[in-house]
Amino acid sequence: MTRLLTAWKNGDSSAGDQVMPLVYDELHRAAARAMRGEAVGHTLQPTALINEAYLRLVDQNGAGWQNRAQFFGVAAQMMRRVLVDHARGRLSEKRGGGAQTVTLDELHDLPQASTESNDVDILALNEALEKLAALDPDQARVVELRYFTGLSIDETAEALGISPATVKREWVIARAWLRRELSVT
């Protein structure tokens, strides 16, 4: 995978074509996880989310692909952007589309902070992540990697070049901050 990413970075478009089959299943699981909180009848499906994110990844000329975890980190950003763009498009429709919701409790290795619903509007989540990035860019990256691609603590640590203990600490703090921020809006 790393060899293919390096070749892709160096301009070998066929290497990029070879990457997709290797990562498709994992991207599909991440997309399904990201879409789990969406309303029934949502017009964007996990496969469409993957395809749109992949098209945006392919357009990343000069992307400095270093390893698998870093690739999935960028994929997380692309999926987030696709979901936000889709939500904005639906809200701007003539007859309105309503806000999309996602849940912060879909993550598998941390206990839920409360028993009440934690559904949030994807646009509100994006706005909150932008605020968090202004305060602490590392915490915002941890949220993107953990939430949008479902990377594990160890994979997130590898992608960011920090220790797993730091990822755990930043993740807990970021989730608490986001819960508070999203409950205010």
Secondary structure, 3 states (H helix, E strand, C coil): CHHHHHHHHCCCHHHHHHHHHHHHHHHHHHHHHHHCCCCCCCCCCHHHHHHHHHHHHHCCCCCCCCCHHHHHHHHHHHHHHHHHHHHHHHHCCCCCCCCCEEECCCCCCCCCCCCCCCEEEHHHHHHHHHHHHHHCHHHHHHHHHHHHCCCCHHHHHHHHCCCHHHHHHHHHHHHHHHHHHHHHC
